[in-house]
Structures are given as structure tokens and as C-alpha cells.
Amino acid sequence: MKIAIASKGAGRDSQIDDHFGRAHYFVLVDSDSELFSVCGNSGGRSTPYTAGMQTAGTLLSLGVKAVIAANIGSKALATLQAAGVPTYRCRNEKVEQALDHFKRGMLPTLEEADACEADPPARFRRQRDDGKRNSPAATGKRIRVSVG
């Protein structure tokens, strides 16, 4: 079975990345043969709002059957769940340790309630001249919503 582990580096001794959609790399491990390869995540890292879904789609196209990550957004989690790919949580460990925990059945599965809802990185947010976020709350503007 092919397992994808979100990683900050390109090796089995690398630290688990804190963010699934914006992970620097994914270490892909065949759990039967112990062979591994590395997949960079430049596409997910450069996308403002759909990084997690784009990353999930890439991993699915590579034939991944399980994912290990510290955190994952709700849309990426839903994409993986719809494809029948379980997602497991592992924090503050190295890739090799996460793989060992996975094999021993020690990793909890991530469910919808565990998903994080993070803002996109600052480089993708519009800024006002005074440096504050350009949102109704930041600008003090009122928004009129009509339903009809």
C-alpha cells in the first residue's frame, strides 16, 4: 500500500510538516516493500485557497491509499474521504517514526471534526495601505446581504 507522509524535508529522517496542503514535501512509502520516493508540493504551496484540495488530488493521482499529516483542512479531508483514503494524525515526529506508528496501528484517524480551518498565508491576503487585512471587519464597512 502506498502511504503519503507530509514532510518538511525530502527524507525519512525529516520532520512531519504541520500543514497538509502547504507541506513542503510528501514522502511516499510502499508499506510492503519499504521503498520510498519523494514528491515536492510546489503546486499546493503556491495556491491561495485550494491548496489542500489540489494536494489531495495530486496524491490520489499518484495512487496513494493512506495519508499521514499533522493537520488537514476540511475540504482536503473530504476529498480524500470521498476517494476512500484514510487520513491519520501524527505530530512532532519524524517520517520514519510516523511510519512505525502507522504499522503498529498507533495513529488516530482524522475525522471531519479534526479538520483545521486556517487562513491562507499572508502573501495571499490583500492588504490595505495601513497593513491591515482588507475585510469588512478590518475596514469597518457594512455589508448588505439580501436573500430573495
Stockholm file with secondary structure:
# STOCKHOLM 1.0

chainA/1-148         MKIAIASKGAGRDSQIDDHFGRAHYFVLVDSDSELFSVCGNSGGRSTPYTAGMQTAGTLLSLGVKAVIAANIGSKALATLQAAGVPTYRCRNEKVEQALDHFKRGMLPTLEEADACEADPPARFRRQRDDGKRNSPAATGKRIRVSVG
#=GR chainA/1-148 SS CEEEEEESSSSTTSBBCSCSTTCSEEEEEETTTCCEEEEECHHHHTCSSCHHHHHHHHHHHTTCCEEEESCCBHHHHHHHHHTTCCEEECCSCBHHHHHHHHHTTCSCBCCGGGCBCCCCCGGGSCBCTTSSBCSHHHHTCCCCCCCC
#=GC SS_cons         CEEEEEESSSSTTSBBCSCSTTCSEEEEEETTTCCEEEEECHHHHTCSSCHHHHHHHHHHHTTCCEEEESCCBHHHHHHHHHTTCCEEECCSCBHHHHHHHHHTTCSCBCCGGGCBCCCCCGGGSCBCTTSSBCSHHHHTCCCCCCCC
//
